[in-house]
Amino acid sequence: MMCVALLLAGLLASSPTDAIPCWVVKRAVAEYGEAAAEAWARAKGFSPKDIERARRCLKS
């Protein structure tokens, strides 16, 4: 659990507009659930477009 949080924090260190790899999105959703992952992304400043891109990752 802590590993995923640290991994996500490291990936976001540069800017929330940078793309997060789909495998990170899938792992976070598997571990925390889609609603929690989305709430976290919104709290970190991700735009609706970024969140929609993440949703598309879940479908692939």
Gaussian input, Z-matrix of N, CA and C with variables (Angstrom, degrees):
# hf/3-21g

backbone

0 1
 N
 C     1     B1
 C     2     B2     1     A1
 N     3     B3     2     A2     1     D1
 C     4     B4     3     A3     2     D2
 C     5     B5     4     A4     3     D3
 N     6     B6     5     A5     4     D4
 C     7     B7     6     A6     5     D5
 C     8     B8     7     A7     6     D6
 N     9     B9     8     A8     7     D7
 C    10    B10     9     A9     8     D8
 C    11    B11    10    A10     9     D9
 N    12    B12    11    A11    10    D10
 C    13    B13    12    A12    11    D11
 C    14    B14    13    A13    12    D12
 N    15    B15    14    A14    13    D13
 C    16    B16    15    A15    14    D14
 C    17    B17    16    A16    15    D15
 N    18    B18    17    A17    16    D16
 C    19    B19    18    A18    17    D17
 C    20    B20    19    A19    18    D18
 N    21    B21    20    A20    19    D19
 C    22    B22    21    A21    20    D20
 C    23    B23    22    A22    21    D21
 N    24    B24    23    A23    22    D22
 C    25    B25    24    A24    23    D23
 C    26    B26    25    A25    24    D24
 N    27    B27    26    A26    25    D25
 C    28    B28    27    A27    26    D26
 C    29    B29    28    A28    27    D27
 N    30    B30    29    A29    28    D28
 C    31    B31    30    A30    29    D29
 C    32    B32    31    A31    30    D30
 N    33    B33    32    A32    31    D31
 C    34    B34    33    A33    32    D32
 C    35    B35    34    A34    33    D33
 N    36    B36    35    A35    34    D34
 C    37    B37    36    A36    35    D35
 C    38    B38    37    A37    36    D36
 N    39    B39    38    A38    37    D37
 C    40    B40    39    A39    38    D38
 C    41    B41    40    A40    39    D39
 N    42    B42    41    A41    40    D40
 C    43    B43    42    A42    41    D41
 C    44    B44    43    A43    42    D42
 N    45    B45    44    A44    43    D43
 C    46    B46    45    A45    44    D44
 C    47    B47    46    A46    45    D45
 N    48    B48    47    A47    46    D46
 C    49    B49    48    A48    47    D47
 C    50    B50    49    A49    48    D48
 N    51    B51    50    A50    49    D49
 C    52    B52    51    A51    50    D50
 C    53    B53    52    A52    51    D51
 N    54    B54    53    A53    52    D52
 C    55    B55    54    A54    53    D53
 C    56    B56    55    A55    54    D54
 N    57    B57    56    A56    55    D55
 C    58    B58    57    A57    56    D56
 C    59    B59    58    A58    57    D57
 N    60    B60    59    A59    58    D58
 C    61    B61    60    A60    59    D59
 C    62    B62    61    A61    60    D60
 N    63    B63    62    A62    61    D61
 C    64    B64    63    A63    62    D62
 C    65    B65    64    A64    63    D63
 N    66    B66    65    A65    64    D64
 C    67    B67    66    A66    65    D65
 C    68    B68    67    A67    66    D66
 N    69    B69    68    A68    67    D67
 C    70    B70    69    A69    68    D68
 C    71    B71    70    A70    69    D69
 N    72    B72    71    A71    70    D70
 C    73    B73    72    A72    71    D71
 C    74    B74    73    A73    72    D72
 N    75    B75    74    A74    73    D73
 C    76    B76    75    A75    74    D74
 C    77    B77    76    A76    75    D75
 N    78    B78    77    A77    76    D76
 C    79    B79    78    A78    77    D77
 C    80    B80    79    A79    78    D78
 N    81    B81    80    A80    79    D79
 C    82    B82    81    A81    80    D80
 C    83    B83    82    A82    81    D81
 N    84    B84    83    A83    82    D82
 C    85    B85    84    A84    83    D83
 C    86    B86    85    A85    84    D84
 N    87    B87    86    A86    85    D85
 C    88    B88    87    A87    86    D86
 C    89    B89    88    A88    87    D87
 N    90    B90    89    A89    88    D88
 C    91    B91    90    A90    89    D89
 C    92    B92    91    A91    90    D90
 N    93    B93    92    A92    91    D91
 C    94    B94    93    A93    92    D92
 C    95    B95    94    A94    93    D93
 N    96    B96    95    A95    94    D94
 C    97    B97    96    A96    95    D95
 C    98    B98    97    A97    96    D96
 N    99    B99    98    A98    97    D97
 C   100   B100    99    A99    98    D98
 C   101   B101   100   A100    99    D99
 N   102   B102   101   A101   100   D100
 C   103   B103   102   A102   101   D101
 C   104   B104   103   A103   102   D102
 N   105   B105   104   A104   103   D103
 C   106   B106   105   A105   104   D104
 C   107   B107   106   A106   105   D105
 N   108   B108   107   A107   106   D106
 C   109   B109   108   A108   107   D107
 C   110   B110   109   A109   108   D108
 N   111   B111   110   A110   109   D109
 C   112   B112   111   A111   110   D110
 C   113   B113   112   A112   111   D111
 N   114   B114   113   A113   112   D112
 C   115   B115   114   A114   113   D113
 C   116   B116   115   A115   114   D114
 N   117   B117   116   A116   115   D115
 C   118   B118   117   A117   116   D116
 C   119   B119   118   A118   117   D117
 N   120   B120   119   A119   118   D118
 C   121   B121   120   A120   119   D119
 C   122   B122   121   A121   120   D120
 N   123   B123   122   A122   121   D121
 C   124   B124   123   A123   122   D122
 C   125   B125   124   A124   123   D123
 N   126   B126   125   A125   124   D124
 C   127   B127   126   A126   125   D125
 C   128   B128   127   A127   126   D126
 N   129   B129   128   A128   127   D127
 C   130   B130   129   A129   128   D128
 C   131   B131   130   A130   129   D129
 N   132   B132   131   A131   130   D130
 C   133   B133   132   A132   131   D131
 C   134   B134   133   A133   132   D132
 N   135   B135   134   A134   133   D133
 C   136   B136   135   A135   134   D134
 C   137   B137   136   A136   135   D135
 N   138   B138   137   A137   136   D136
 C   139   B139   138   A138   137   D137
 C   140   B140   139   A139   138   D138
 N   141   B141   140   A140   139   D139
 C   142   B142   141   A141   140   D140
 C   143   B143   142   A142   141   D141
 N   144   B144   143   A143   142   D142
 C   145   B145   144   A144   143   D143
 C   146   B146   145   A145   144   D144
 N   147   B147   146   A146   145   D145
 C   148   B148   147   A147   146   D146
 C   149   B149   148   A148   147   D147
 N   150   B150   149   A149   148   D148
 C   151   B151   150   A150   149   D149
 C   152   B152   151   A151   150   D150
 N   153   B153   152   A152   151   D151
 C   154   B154   153   A153   152   D152
 C   155   B155   154   A154   153   D153
 N   156   B156   155   A155   154   D154
 C   157   B157   156   A156   155   D155
 C   158   B158   157   A157   156   D156
 N   159   B159   158   A158   157   D157
 C   160   B160   159   A159   158   D158
 C   161   B161   160   A160   159   D159
 N   162   B162   161   A161   160   D160
 C   163   B163   162   A162   161   D161
 C   164   B164   163   A163   162   D162
 N   165   B165   164   A164   163   D163
 C   166   B166   165   A165   164   D164
 C   167   B167   166   A166   165   D165
 N   168   B168   167   A167   166   D166
 C   169   B169   168   A168   167   D167
 C   170   B170   169   A169   168   D168
 N   171   B171   170   A170   169   D169
 C   172   B172   171   A171   170   D170
 C   173   B173   172   A172   171   D171
 N   174   B174   173   A173   172   D172
 C   175   B175   174   A174   173   D173
 C   176   B176   175   A175   174   D174
 N   177   B177   176   A176   175   D175
 C   178   B178   177   A177   176   D176
 C   179   B179   178   A178   177   D177

   B1=1.4403
   B2=1.5288
   B3=1.2912
   B4=1.4607
   B5=1.5190
   B6=1.3320
   B7=1.4624
   B8=1.5215
   B9=1.3219
   B10=1.4639
   B11=1.5186
   B12=1.3200
   B13=1.4600
   B14=1.5194
   B15=1.3156
   B16=1.4620
   B17=1.5176
   B18=1.3168
   B19=1.4569
   B20=1.5192
   B21=1.3169
   B22=1.4614
   B23=1.5252
   B24=1.3136
   B25=1.4653
   B26=1.5274
   B27=1.3129
   B28=1.4591
   B29=1.5125
   B30=1.3074
   B31=1.4557
   B32=1.5203
   B33=1.3115
   B34=1.4557
   B35=1.5182
   B36=1.2944
   B37=1.4606
   B38=1.5225
   B39=1.3110
   B40=1.4540
   B41=1.5279
   B42=1.3208
   B43=1.4567
   B44=1.5201
   B45=1.3282
   B46=1.4520
   B47=1.5264
   B48=1.3244
   B49=1.4580
   B50=1.5240
   B51=1.3297
   B52=1.4588
   B53=1.5236
   B54=1.3179
   B55=1.4574
   B56=1.5211
   B57=1.3162
   B58=1.4561
   B59=1.5197
   B60=1.3195
   B61=1.4575
   B62=1.5314
   B63=1.3141
   B64=1.4655
   B65=1.5290
   B66=1.3125
   B67=1.4668
   B68=1.5237
   B69=1.3302
   B70=1.4666
   B71=1.5267
   B72=1.3193
   B73=1.4639
   B74=1.5228
   B75=1.3205
   B76=1.4693
   B77=1.5196
   B78=1.3073
   B79=1.4698
   B80=1.5264
   B81=1.3195
   B82=1.4636
   B83=1.5229
   B84=1.3270
   B85=1.4651
   B86=1.5235
   B87=1.3193
   B88=1.4614
   B89=1.5285
   B90=1.3118
   B91=1.4653
   B92=1.5268
   B93=1.3406
   B94=1.4598
   B95=1.5170
   B96=1.3209
   B97=1.4569
   B98=1.5255
   B99=1.3240
   B100=1.4628
   B101=1.5281
   B102=1.3192
   B103=1.4670
   B104=1.5288
   B105=1.3216
   B106=1.4637
   B107=1.5238
   B108=1.3295
   B109=1.4653
   B110=1.5296
   B111=1.3286
   B112=1.4658
   B113=1.5275
   B114=1.3166
   B115=1.4658
   B116=1.5243
   B117=1.3141
   B118=1.4638
   B119=1.5255
   B120=1.3395
   B121=1.4625
   B122=1.5277
   B123=1.3220
   B124=1.4692
   B125=1.5346
   B126=1.3306
   B127=1.4660
   B128=1.5256
   B129=1.3329
   B130=1.4637
   B131=1.5193
   B132=1.3270
   B133=1.4536
   B134=1.5144
   B135=1.3139
   B136=1.4624
   B137=1.5205
   B138=1.3160
   B139=1.4608
   B140=1.5318
   B141=1.3328
   B142=1.4663
   B143=1.5358
   B144=1.3243
   B145=1.4697
   B146=1.5278
   B147=1.3396
   B148=1.4591
   B149=1.5276
   B150=1.3140
   B151=1.4578
   B152=1.5179
   B153=1.3097
   B154=1.4705
   B155=1.5269
   B156=1.3296
   B157=1.4676
   B158=1.5270
   B159=1.3190
   B160=1.4613
   B161=1.5290
   B162=1.3248
   B163=1.4771
   B164=1.5206
   B165=1.3361
   B166=1.4741
   B167=1.5234
   B168=1.3232
   B169=1.4764
   B170=1.5329
   B171=1.3172
   B172=1.4602
   B173=1.5208
   B174=1.3237
   B175=1.4641
   B176=1.5202
   B177=1.3305
   B178=1.4708
   B179=1.5045
   A1=110.15
   A2=116.93
   A3=120.45
   A4=110.90
   A5=117.15
   A6=120.40
   A7=111.08
   A8=117.10
   A9=120.61
   A10=109.74
   A11=117.46
   A12=120.23
   A13=110.79
   A14=117.40
   A15=120.79
   A16=111.40
   A17=116.48
   A18=120.82
   A19=110.67
   A20=116.38
   A21=120.05
   A22=111.27
   A23=116.86
   A24=119.77
   A25=110.76
   A26=116.65
   A27=120.20
   A28=112.41
   A29=116.68
   A30=120.14
   A31=112.06
   A32=116.85
   A33=120.85
   A34=113.38
   A35=117.60
   A36=120.55
   A37=112.31
   A38=117.76
   A39=119.64
   A40=112.18
   A41=117.65
   A42=120.77
   A43=109.76
   A44=118.20
   A45=119.52
   A46=113.42
   A47=117.61
   A48=118.89
   A49=112.29
   A50=117.65
   A51=119.89
   A52=109.17
   A53=115.99
   A54=120.39
   A55=110.34
   A56=115.53
   A57=121.15
   A58=106.43
   A59=117.81
   A60=120.34
   A61=112.04
   A62=115.64
   A63=120.65
   A64=112.00
   A65=117.36
   A66=118.05
   A67=110.89
   A68=117.66
   A69=120.72
   A70=109.74
   A71=116.51
   A72=121.07
   A73=109.71
   A74=116.85
   A75=121.09
   A76=111.83
   A77=116.44
   A78=119.69
   A79=110.92
   A80=117.26
   A81=120.30
   A82=111.21
   A83=117.02
   A84=120.82
   A85=110.31
   A86=117.62
   A87=120.35
   A88=111.34
   A89=115.87
   A90=119.96
   A91=113.03
   A92=117.57
   A93=120.80
   A94=114.77
   A95=117.38
   A96=120.93
   A97=110.40
   A98=114.56
   A99=120.12
   A100=112.46
   A101=117.36
   A102=120.51
   A103=111.24
   A104=117.34
   A105=120.95
   A106=110.96
   A107=116.76
   A108=120.19
   A109=110.35
   A110=116.45
   A111=119.34
   A112=111.10
   A113=117.62
   A114=120.71
   A115=110.52
   A116=116.59
   A117=120.92
   A118=109.84
   A119=116.96
   A120=120.80
   A121=110.77
   A122=117.01
   A123=120.28
   A124=110.65
   A125=116.30
   A126=120.50
   A127=111.65
   A128=116.89
   A129=121.51
   A130=112.54
   A131=117.82
   A132=120.79
   A133=115.97
   A134=117.65
   A135=119.38
   A136=109.62
   A137=115.89
   A138=121.07
   A139=109.87
   A140=117.01
   A141=119.75
   A142=111.87
   A143=117.10
   A144=120.62
   A145=110.78
   A146=117.38
   A147=121.11
   A148=111.12
   A149=116.26
   A150=120.59
   A151=110.38
   A152=117.06
   A153=120.16
   A154=110.63
   A155=116.59
   A156=120.80
   A157=110.12
   A158=116.78
   A159=121.10
   A160=110.73
   A161=116.88
   A162=120.12
   A163=111.64
   A164=115.79
   A165=119.29
   A166=110.78
   A167=116.93
   A168=120.13
   A169=110.48
   A170=115.94
   A171=119.55
   A172=111.99
   A173=116.44
   A174=120.22
   A175=112.78
   A176=116.68
   A177=119.15
   A178=111.68
   D1=-49.14
   D2=-179.27
   D3=-66.38
   D4=-32.92
   D5=179.92
   D6=-61.45
   D7=-42.80
   D8=-179.65
   D9=-65.41
   D10=-42.51
   D11=179.81
   D12=-62.77
   D13=-42.80
   D14=178.13
   D15=-66.29
   D16=-39.25
   D17=178.53
   D18=-63.08
   D19=-46.71
   D20=178.82
   D21=-63.73
   D22=-41.17
   D23=179.02
   D24=-62.73
   D25=-40.06
   D26=178.44
   D27=-65.70
   D28=-39.31
   D29=178.89
   D30=-68.40
   D31=-28.07
   D32=-177.87
   D33=-91.23
   D34=-2.24
   D35=-174.99
   D36=-59.54
   D37=-32.58
   D38=-176.73
   D39=-78.80
   D40=-52.74
   D41=-177.70
   D42=-171.66
   D43=141.73
   D44=178.53
   D45=-67.57
   D46=-14.75
   D47=-179.23
   D48=-84.61
   D49=-10.58
   D50=176.63
   D51=-68.07
   D52=142.82
   D53=-179.57
   D54=-69.20
   D55=137.81
   D56=174.53
   D57=-100.08
   D58=133.78
   D59=-179.11
   D60=-58.94
   D61=146.29
   D62=-178.54
   D63=-58.97
   D64=-35.15
   D65=-178.50
   D66=-64.22
   D67=-31.07
   D68=178.10
   D69=-71.02
   D70=-42.57
   D71=177.90
   D72=-60.13
   D73=-48.60
   D74=-178.52
   D75=-61.83
   D76=-40.43
   D77=-179.25
   D78=-68.50
   D79=-42.23
   D80=179.05
   D81=-63.62
   D82=-42.17
   D83=178.93
   D84=-66.46
   D85=-39.96
   D86=178.39
   D87=-63.50
   D88=-36.68
   D89=-176.46
   D90=-82.86
   D91=-40.95
   D92=-172.71
   D93=-111.66
   D94=-15.75
   D95=-176.41
   D96=96.66
   D97=153.84
   D98=-175.31
   D99=-65.18
   D100=-42.58
   D101=-178.00
   D102=-63.97
   D103=-43.30
   D104=-179.64
   D105=-67.00
   D106=-40.43
   D107=179.25
   D108=-65.03
   D109=-40.80
   D110=178.92
   D111=-67.31
   D112=-42.21
   D113=178.39
   D114=-61.37
   D115=-40.02
   D116=178.64
   D117=-64.06
   D118=-44.23
   D119=-179.21
   D120=-62.66
   D121=-42.83
   D122=178.71
   D123=-63.49
   D124=-40.69
   D125=179.74
   D126=-65.21
   D127=-27.61
   D128=-179.82
   D129=-89.28
   D130=1.19
   D131=174.35
   D132=96.08
   D133=15.76
   D134=177.45
   D135=-73.02
   D136=141.17
   D137=-178.95
   D138=-80.58
   D139=164.30
   D140=174.46
   D141=-57.56
   D142=-33.84
   D143=177.64
   D144=-64.48
   D145=-42.34
   D146=177.60
   D147=-63.24
   D148=-40.00
   D149=-179.27
   D150=-68.70
   D151=-37.99
   D152=176.72
   D153=-64.39
   D154=-39.35
   D155=176.51
   D156=-61.18
   D157=-39.93
   D158=178.17
   D159=-65.82
   D160=-39.22
   D161=177.30
   D162=-61.21
   D163=-38.61
   D164=178.15
   D165=-64.29
   D166=-31.90
   D167=176.47
   D168=-60.59
   D169=-37.23
   D170=-177.08
   D171=-68.57
   D172=-24.28
   D173=-179.30
   D174=-84.21
   D175=-17.04
   D176=-177.04
   D177=-93.42

